[in-house]
Structures are given as C-alpha cells and as structure tokens.
Amino acid sequence: MLPRQANSDCDSSSSSSEVVGSDEDIGGKPVSGVIGAAFSGVSIMVANILRLFKVPQISYASTSTELSDKSRFEYFSRVVPPDNFQAQAMVEIAKVMGW
C-alpha cells in the first residue's frame, strides 16, 4: 500500500495523505507497477522503496533532474521532460521570438 496525495498544493508538508491499493483493492495480486507521484520529492522517496522490490514507477508530473540518474532510479520513468529540458526549450522559444 502506498499513500496517495490528497490535494494538489505544491507544499507537501501541509497536505494530507490517503492510503490506497490494499490487497482487497487489487484482488490479492502483487503490485506490478506504481503511477505517481505528482511531486518530485515524493517520487524520489517512493522510488527508493520500490527499487528494493524491483517494482516500476511512472510519474506524470515529477520533473527533477535527479530522477534522470538511472544508476539510482532504474525502475523510475516519467511522461514529462525533466526541468533542464524544459528550461532549454524556454530559451529556444525566447531566441526564436526575439525576446
């Protein structure tokens, strides 16, 4: 079972969590993967636990470049680019627009 973030505020210290994914919820089958978390810091902590069990994790919002280190996060993947790619894209747009 893993906690699920209950709100979307960026300040995770003031957010509450809800436990989801009990054995009853998934029919007693082993967990084959985890989706989330929405914050890089949470994804890093969860990834450190999941790698012990070789469980893959995919995040839809975690952008920290730290998560790109495959020697530490070999079971982590994401569907958004890391922060450094986003920054590079913004620079390219600014150049093209002449800003």
C-alpha positions, 0 to 999 in steps of 0.5 A: 500500500502506498499513500496517495496525495490528497490535494494538489498544493505544491507544499507537501508538508501541509497536505494530507495523505490517503492510503490506497491499493490494499490487497482487497483493492487489487484482488490479492495480486502483487503490485506490478507497477506504481503511477505517481507521484505528482511531486518530485520529492515524493517520487524520489522517496517512493522510488527508493522503496520500490527499487528494493522490490524491483517494482516500476514507477511512472510519474506524470508530473515529477520533473527533477533532474535527479530522477534522470540518474538511472544508476539510482532510479532504474525502475523510475520513468516519467511522461514529462521532460525533466526541468533542464529540458524544459528550461532549454526549450524556454530559451529556444522559444525566447531566441526564436521570438526575439525576446 
